[in-house]
Amino acid sequence: MLLVSPNHAQSAAWGFVAVALPSTLFAARLALGSKTPIGGTFVFLTGEFLKVGATIAIMFVASQVDPNIVWWSLILTAVVTLKSYFLAFFLR
């Protein structure tokens, strides 16, 4: 039996936000990015770098804000959120 507490749910929410928010901002930046091939590559690479940095920063903030964070819940939700993008891509 899997016991789930409010701490698990809050940690899962942090995991979702840590992945979904930077990814949404990255997609918006790509949509507004440069139309030239070199500019598009630069926008993509810098955007990806900033997305990973923002994800790590949000997880760090979560650890500072919530002392009762359940790490396995946060990481598992982050991984599931990352994988859901692949599922959405293949199902469309």
ZADO-1210 file (C-alpha; in nm, 4 decimals, padded with zeros to 6 digits):
<atoms>
<atom x="00.0000" y="00.0000" z="00.0000" code="MET" pos="1"/>
<atom x="00.1338" y="00.3385" z="-00.0994" code="LEU" pos="2"/>
<atom x="00.0851" y="00.6033" z="00.1653" code="LEU" pos="3"/>
<atom x="00.0524" y="00.9535" z="00.0273" code="VAL" pos="4"/>
<atom x="00.0635" y="01.2577" z="00.2511" code="SER" pos="5"/>
<atom x="00.0120" y="01.6261" z="00.1746" code="PRO" pos="6"/>
<atom x="00.3924" y="01.6551" z="00.1643" code="ASN" pos="7"/>
<atom x="00.3983" y="01.4055" z="-00.1228" code="HIS" pos="8"/>
<atom x="00.1360" y="01.6025" z="-00.3142" code="ALA" pos="9"/>
<atom x="00.3130" y="01.9325" z="-00.2583" code="GLN" pos="10"/>
<atom x="00.6442" y="01.7808" z="-00.3660" code="SER" pos="11"/>
<atom x="00.4785" y="01.6402" z="-00.6777" code="ALA" pos="12"/>
<atom x="00.3435" y="01.9868" z="-00.7571" code="ALA" pos="13"/>
<atom x="00.6946" y="02.1304" z="-00.7255" code="TRP" pos="14"/>
<atom x="00.8208" y="01.8608" z="-00.9643" code="GLY" pos="15"/>
<atom x="00.5530" y="01.9471" z="-01.2187" code="PHE" pos="16"/>
<atom x="00.6200" y="02.3214" z="-01.1952" code="VAL" pos="17"/>
<atom x="00.9976" y="02.2670" z="-01.2157" code="ALA" pos="18"/>
<atom x="00.9552" y="02.1034" z="-01.5571" code="VAL" pos="19"/>
<atom x="00.6401" y="02.2594" z="-01.7029" code="ALA" pos="20"/>
<atom x="00.7171" y="02.6270" z="-01.6387" code="LEU" pos="21"/>
<atom x="01.0647" y="02.6361" z="-01.8004" code="PRO" pos="22"/>
<atom x="00.9411" y="02.4205" z="-02.0895" code="SER" pos="23"/>
<atom x="00.6504" y="02.6562" z="-02.1541" code="THR" pos="24"/>
<atom x="00.8803" y="02.9582" z="-02.1528" code="LEU" pos="25"/>
<atom x="01.1209" y="02.7729" z="-02.3844" code="PHE" pos="26"/>
<atom x="00.8407" y="02.6955" z="-02.6310" code="ALA" pos="27"/>
<atom x="00.7277" y="03.0589" z="-02.6255" code="ALA" pos="28"/>
<atom x="01.0843" y="03.1743" z="-02.6887" code="ARG" pos="29"/>
<atom x="01.1169" y="02.9352" z="-02.9832" code="LEU" pos="30"/>
<atom x="00.7914" y="03.0631" z="-03.1298" code="ALA" pos="31"/>
<atom x="00.9192" y="03.4209" z="-03.1100" code="LEU" pos="32"/>
<atom x="01.2775" y="03.3315" z="-03.2065" code="GLY" pos="33"/>
<atom x="01.4823" y="03.4255" z="-03.5039" code="SER" pos="34"/>
<atom x="01.3754" y="03.2989" z="-03.8450" code="LYS" pos="35"/>
<atom x="01.7296" y="03.2557" z="-03.9813" code="THR" pos="36"/>
<atom x="01.8939" y="02.9115" z="-03.9489" code="PRO" pos="37"/>
<atom x="02.1900" y="03.0401" z="-03.7480" code="ILE" pos="38"/>
<atom x="01.9727" y="03.2604" z="-03.5279" code="GLY" pos="39"/>
<atom x="01.7276" y="02.9754" z="-03.4762" code="GLY" pos="40"/>
<atom x="02.0075" y="02.7439" z="-03.3662" code="THR" pos="41"/>
<atom x="02.1362" y="03.0049" z="-03.1230" code="PHE" pos="42"/>
<atom x="01.7870" y="03.0614" z="-02.9830" code="VAL" pos="43"/>
<atom x="01.7377" y="02.6863" z="-02.9410" code="PHE" pos="44"/>
<atom x="02.0721" y="02.6201" z="-02.7698" code="LEU" pos="45"/>
<atom x="02.0547" y="02.9153" z="-02.5329" code="THR" pos="46"/>
<atom x="01.6892" y="02.8416" z="-02.4602" code="GLY" pos="47"/>
<atom x="01.7664" y="02.4787" z="-02.3788" code="GLU" pos="48"/>
<atom x="02.0532" y="02.5835" z="-02.1511" code="PHE" pos="49"/>
<atom x="01.8299" y="02.8322" z="-01.9703" code="LEU" pos="50"/>
<atom x="01.5507" y="02.5736" z="-01.9427" code="LYS" pos="51"/>
<atom x="01.7782" y="02.3243" z="-01.7673" code="VAL" pos="52"/>
<atom x="01.9144" y="02.5994" z="-01.5422" code="GLY" pos="53"/>
<atom x="01.5640" y="02.7165" z="-01.4536" code="ALA" pos="54"/>
<atom x="01.4578" y="02.3604" z="-01.3716" code="THR" pos="55"/>
<atom x="01.7523" y="02.3187" z="-01.1351" code="ILE" pos="56"/>
<atom x="01.6868" y="02.6622" z="-00.9829" code="ALA" pos="57"/>
<atom x="01.3195" y="02.5827" z="-00.9191" code="ILE" pos="58"/>
<atom x="01.4159" y="02.2547" z="-00.7518" code="MET" pos="59"/>
<atom x="01.6663" y="02.4440" z="-00.5353" code="PHE" pos="60"/>
<atom x="01.4008" y="02.7009" z="-00.4410" code="VAL" pos="61"/>
<atom x="01.1631" y="02.4156" z="-00.3574" code="ALA" pos="62"/>
<atom x="01.4204" y="02.2669" z="-00.1209" code="SER" pos="63"/>
<atom x="01.4652" y="02.6028" z="00.0530" code="GLN" pos="64"/>
<atom x="01.0953" y="02.6933" z="00.0737" code="VAL" pos="65"/>
<atom x="00.9631" y="02.3527" z="00.1764" code="ASP" pos="66"/>
<atom x="01.1760" y="02.1780" z="00.4413" code="PRO" pos="67"/>
<atom x="00.9486" y="01.8705" z="00.4310" code="ASN" pos="68"/>
<atom x="00.9995" y="01.8041" z="00.0621" code="ILE" pos="69"/>
<atom x="00.9786" y="01.4413" z="-00.0477" code="VAL" pos="70"/>
<atom x="01.2510" y="01.4112" z="-00.3084" code="TRP" pos="71"/>
<atom x="01.1395" y="01.0865" z="-00.4696" code="TRP" pos="72"/>
<atom x="00.7958" y="01.2373" z="-00.5272" code="SER" pos="73"/>
<atom x="00.9423" y="01.5532" z="-00.6802" code="LEU" pos="74"/>
<atom x="01.1850" y="01.3664" z="-00.9078" code="ILE" pos="75"/>
<atom x="00.9304" y="01.1045" z="-01.0138" code="LEU" pos="76"/>
<atom x="00.6776" y="01.3716" z="-01.1083" code="THR" pos="77"/>
<atom x="00.9434" y="01.5668" z="-01.2979" code="ALA" pos="78"/>
<atom x="01.0378" y="01.2553" z="-01.4977" code="VAL" pos="79"/>
<atom x="00.6745" y="01.1694" z="-01.5707" code="VAL" pos="80"/>
<atom x="00.6133" y="01.5278" z="-01.6847" code="THR" pos="81"/>
<atom x="00.9151" y="01.5097" z="-01.9158" code="LEU" pos="82"/>
<atom x="00.7947" y="01.1818" z="-02.0631" code="LYS" pos="83"/>
<atom x="00.4413" y="01.3127" z="-02.1133" code="SER" pos="84"/>
<atom x="00.5758" y="01.5490" z="-02.3807" code="TYR" pos="85"/>
<atom x="00.6939" y="01.2483" z="-02.5829" code="PHE" pos="86"/>
<atom x="00.3572" y="01.0793" z="-02.5416" code="LEU" pos="87"/>
<atom x="00.1746" y="01.3943" z="-02.6535" code="ALA" pos="88"/>
<atom x="00.4066" y="01.4242" z="-02.9544" code="PHE" pos="89"/>
<atom x="00.3399" y="01.0687" z="-03.0726" code="PHE" pos="90"/>
<atom x="-00.0355" y="01.0809" z="-03.0107" code="LEU" pos="91"/>
<atom x="-00.1069" y="01.3966" z="-03.2065" code="ARG" pos="92"/>
</atoms>
